[in-house]
């Protein structure tokens, strides 16, 4: 005979209470992790990445090049309001922003398939670090890739060569901060 566990889905208030309340969430330390969006085209991806960065307690997101910035309804809606919780900054050039982060001693990690990339679960991450996420079709731009200390990838076992950029961000960020 199969036993069923009686469970009830928690609501937003219950989840916030478990985390100690809004003030505790707001004041909790952030991880020493930065995210650089290098020409992300779809606003829905930007919003989903904001939401993921909030969940992973990322310190700051850099929106570079053609990447859309808040306030935009599509970004806000997909982020479920996380744009108000995660620090962000626009930079015209991902290359210059990455150079600046590297000069601060931040490890630069591209989430990209390269001839030198390693599986994301086997990488030796050093904090502080910045994860670079590239354009949905073209990936991390070549001039940014040259500045990276490390390239990691998610193994793909089917016909598709990659996952959606926002999905990939979630997989790698939660590995980095675990």
C-alpha positions in Angstrom: 0.0 0.0 0.0 1.3 3.5 -0.9 1.4 6.0 1.9 0.8 9.7 1.2 2.3 12.4 3.2 -0.1 15.1 4.1 1.6 18.4 3.4 0.5 22.0 2.8 2.2 24.6 0.7 3.6 27.6 2.6 2.4 31.0 1.7 4.6 34.1 1.3 4.1 35.3 4.9 5.1 31.9 6.3 8.2 31.8 4.2 9.2 35.3 5.3 8.6 34.4 9.0 10.8 31.3 8.6 13.6 33.6 7.4 13.3 35.8 10.4 11.2 38.6 8.9 11.8 41.3 6.3 14.3 43.3 8.4 16.4 40.1 8.9 16.3 39.3 5.2 17.2 42.9 4.2 20.2 43.1 6.7 21.6 39.5 6.2 25.0 39.5 4.6 25.4 38.9 0.9 27.8 36.4 -0.6 31.0 37.8 -2.1 29.7 37.0 -5.6 29.1 39.4 -8.4 27.3 38.7 -11.7 28.1 40.5 -15.0 25.5 40.3 -17.7 27.3 40.7 -21.0 24.7 41.9 -23.6 21.8 39.8 -22.4 19.0 40.4 -24.9 15.7 39.2 -23.3 14.3 41.2 -20.5 12.7 38.1 -19.1 16.1 36.6 -18.7 17.4 39.7 -16.9 14.4 39.5 -14.5 14.9 35.8 -13.9 18.6 36.4 -13.2 17.7 39.2 -10.7 15.4 36.7 -8.9 18.1 34.0 -8.8 20.7 36.5 -7.6 18.4 37.5 -4.7 17.9 33.8 -3.8 21.7 33.2 -3.9 22.4 36.5 -2.0 24.6 37.8 -4.8 26.3 41.1 -3.8 25.8 43.0 -7.0 24.7 42.6 -10.7 26.4 44.6 -13.5 24.2 45.1 -16.5 26.4 45.7 -19.5 26.0 46.7 -23.1 22.6 46.1 -24.6 21.3 44.4 -21.4 18.1 46.1 -20.4 18.0 47.9 -17.0 15.2 48.5 -14.5 12.7 50.0 -14.3 11.0 47.9 -17.0 7.8 46.0 -16.4 9.0 42.7 -18.0 12.1 42.8 -15.8 10.1 43.6 -12.6 7.4 41.0 -13.3 9.9 38.2 -14.0 12.1 39.1 -11.1 9.0 39.0 -8.7 10.2 42.3 -7.3 13.8 41.2 -6.7 15.1 44.2 -8.6 14.3 46.2 -5.5 16.4 43.8 -3.3 19.6 43.2 -5.3 22.1 46.0 -5.9 22.8 46.7 -9.5 24.7 49.0 -11.8 24.7 49.7 -15.5 28.1 49.7 -17.4 28.3 50.5 -21.0 31.2 48.1 -21.5 31.4 44.6 -20.1 35.1 44.5 -20.9 35.9 47.7 -18.9 33.7 46.5 -16.0 35.5 43.1 -15.9 38.9 44.8 -16.1 37.9 47.0 -13.1 36.7 43.9 -11.1 39.8 42.0 -11.9 41.9 45.0 -10.7 40.1 44.7 -7.4 41.3 41.1 -7.0 38.0 39.5 -8.0 38.3 36.1 -9.7 36.6 36.3 -13.1 34.7 33.2 -14.1 33.0 32.9 -17.5 30.0 30.5 -17.8 30.9 29.5 -21.3 31.9 26.5 -23.4 35.5 27.0 -24.4 38.5 24.8 -25.2 39.6 25.4 -21.6 36.3 25.2 -19.8 35.8 22.7 -16.9 32.6 21.3 -15.4 31.2 23.8 -13.0 31.1 21.4 -10.1 34.8 20.7 -10.4 36.0 24.3 -10.5 38.1 25.9 -7.7 36.3 29.1 -7.0 38.1 31.8 -5.1 36.2 34.6 -3.4 35.4 37.3 -4.2 34.3 36.2 -7.6 32.3 37.4 -10.6 30.3 35.1 -12.9 30.1 36.4 -16.4 26.9 35.5 -18.3 26.8 36.1 -22.1 24.4 36.8 -24.8 21.7 34.2 -25.4 23.0 33.2 -28.8 26.6 34.5 -29.0 27.7 33.8 -25.4 30.4 35.8 -23.6 32.0 38.2 -25.9 35.6 37.4 -27.1 37.1 40.5 -25.6 35.6 39.7 -22.1 36.5 36.0 -22.4 40.2 37.0 -22.8 40.1 38.6 -19.3 38.6 35.6 -17.5 40.6 33.5 -15.0 38.4 30.5 -15.5 35.7 29.2 -17.8 33.1 26.7 -16.5 30.3 24.9 -18.3 27.3 22.7 -17.5 27.6 19.3 -19.1 24.9 18.7 -21.8 23.9 15.1 -22.6 21.3 15.7 -25.2 21.1 17.3 -28.6 21.0 20.8 -27.2 24.4 22.4 -26.6 23.3 24.7 -23.8 20.6 25.8 -21.4 18.8 29.1 -21.2 21.1 31.7 -19.7 18.8 32.4 -16.7 18.5 28.6 -16.0 22.3 28.2 -16.3 22.8 31.2 -13.9 20.7 29.5 -11.3 22.5 26.2 -11.5 26.0 27.7 -11.3 25.2 30.3 -8.7 23.7 27.9 -6.3 26.8 25.6 -6.7 29.1 28.5 -6.0 27.4 29.6 -2.8 26.6 26.2 -1.3 
